[in-house]
Amino acid sequence: LPFGLEGRDQADPASRIEPVPLDAGLILRGSIDLVERGRGRRLRVTDHKSGKADAPKDVMVGGGRVLQPVLYALAAERLLGEPVEAGRLYYCSSRGGYEERVVPLDGAARDAAREFAATVAGAIADGFMPAAPAQGSCRWCDYRMVCGPYEELRVAQKPPARLAALERLRKLR
C-alpha cells in the first residue's frame, strides 16, 4: 500500500501518488507491506523486517528510532478512512527469530507521534540539528567514516539545554 510514491505497478488500489499528511504534523511517503482486517473489521498494519529483532518488546516509537509501526498505522487510517488498531514490525526471517513487535494505536502512541513531529519541527525552526548520537550508537553506525570515531565525545561539549528536546524524545518508549 504505497503512498507518495510513483511507479508501483502491482500496488493496492487504495494506494495514492500523493504523500499522506498526518494530524501529528508530518507528511509521509512510504509503502506499507501488509494491512490485515481482523475480527470486528479492525485493521492492523505490518512492516516486514529481514534483520534481527532489535526493537524492544514494549516499543512504541523507540525514542524516535522505531517510527514505522505508529506512523504507518496513522497513514493507513488516512488512506483507508478506517480506524487502525495497531502497527506491527514482523521480523520475518530466522535472523529475526520470526518475532513481532505490536504497537497499539492508542492515545499514548498518537501523543508520541505528535511529540516526535514537534521535536523535529522545532529543530528545523531553530536551525539546530546537531549530530548528537546516543551513547554507544556510533559503534554500529554506517556513517562512522564520515563523522570519525569521536562524535560521542563531541556531544559532551554541546550545550545540554539545546539538546533537551532530543533527550525528551529519546525517553519515549
ABEGO torsion letter per residue (X at the ends): XBBGBBGBAABBAABBABBBBBAAGBBBBEBBABBBBBBGGBBBBBBBBABBBABBAABAAGGGABAAAAAAAAAAAAAAGBBBABBBBBBABAAAGGBBBBBBBBAAAAAAAAAAAAAAAAAAAAGBBBBBBBBGAAAABAAAAAAEAAAAAAAAABBAAAAAAAAAAAABX
